[in-house]
Amino acid sequence: MSELSTALKERTITFALNVLRLVDRFPQTAAAKVIAYQLAKSSTSVGANYRSACNGRSRAEFIAKLGTVVEEAEESVYWLQIVDRLHLTPNSEVPDLLRESTELRAIFSRSLGTARQNSRSQRAAK
């Protein structure tokens, strides 16, 4: 396992834990409960699906699972934007989490693009 992969696994765990701590502080309204549930699911899925991608049995499986990672990171960005606009937590770390989710999305999107390109190049070389 590469140092980058290990660092990304740790970074996604930290992201998930910070989001879970955040949603625990949301008000107990119907809207906040829905947002908390969706955000908790998407933020924890980023790391879970990345780990799954790293254990993929083939290049195609790795690419497919990495696509799910990008989708979950994008969904986390979306829900954090909603949280930010609704001001669900006072003096919160939402801007930092939003920045982190955006960075994770960019990292995994770039990785997905590279994996797809490498796969196409490998097929063309045959």
N, C-alpha and C positions, 0 to 999 in steps of 0.2 A: 504494500500500500504506500502510495506516495505521500510526501509531507503535505502537499497541497490538498489531497483528498482528506487526510486526517484533520487538517486545519478547517476545511469546509464542513466536515462532520461536526466538529466542535462548535463552529460558528452557527450552524443551524440549530444545534441544541440550545445554545445560549439565546438565540433569537426566540425559539419556541418558549423557553422558560420565562423570558421577559414579557412576552405577549400574554402568557397564562397569568402571570402576576398582575398585568394590566387589567385583563378582563375581570379578574376577581374584585376589582375596585369600581366596576361599572355600577350605576344605580340599578335598582331592581324594577325596571320598567319593562313592558312587553318588548318595546323596540330594542332596548339595550340587551335584553336576553337573547334575542335573535342575532344581533350583531356579535355578541360575545361568543355564541355557539359557532357561528360561521367563521369568525376570525380564529378562534381556538383550533378548529378543525384544519383550516388552510395553513396556519402557521406551523402546526406540528407535522403536517403532511409534507412540508418542504424537506425536512431532514429525514423523515421516514422513507420517503420515495427516493431521496438521493442515496441513502444506504442500500435500498433495493436495487437501484441502477448500478451501483458499484459492484453488486453481486450478480449482475446480469450474466446469463449463460451464453449470450451471443452479442455481437455488435448491434444487431437489429433490436434485441431486447433492451440493451443499454440505451440506445437512442430513443426508443419508445418510452421508457421509464424516465429518462431525462426530460422528455417533453412534458410529462406529468409534473415534474419538479418545477419547470418553468410556469406551467399553468397555476400551480398552487402558490408560487411566489407572486404571480400577478394578482391572484385573488386576494392574497394578504395585503398587497399594496392597495387594492380597491377598498377593502374593509377598513384599513387604517386611515384612508382618506375620509371615509364616512365618519369614523370615530373623531378625527380631527375637526371636521366641519360641524359635528354635533356637540363638540366640547364635552364628551362623556366623562372625562376625568380632569379635575382642576390641576394646574401646574404639572402636567404629566410629561412623560418621556415619549409621547406619541411622535413628535418630529424625529427623534432619534430612531425609533422603530420603523417609521416610514422610510427614512433614509436607508436603514439596514435592509429592509425588504426590497427596496428599489435596487440596491447594490447586489443583493443575492439574485434577484431576477436577471440583472445584467450579466453577472458571472455565469449563471447557468444557461442563459440564452446564448452567450458566446460559446460556451462549451458544447451546447447542442449544435450550433452552426458548424463548429470545427469537427465534431463527430460525424455529422452528415456529410461534410465535404470530404473527410478522410474515407468514409464509406464509398462515396461516389468515385473517388480517385482509385481506391483499391479495386472496385469493380471494373473501371475503365482500363486498368493495367493488365487485367486478365485476358 
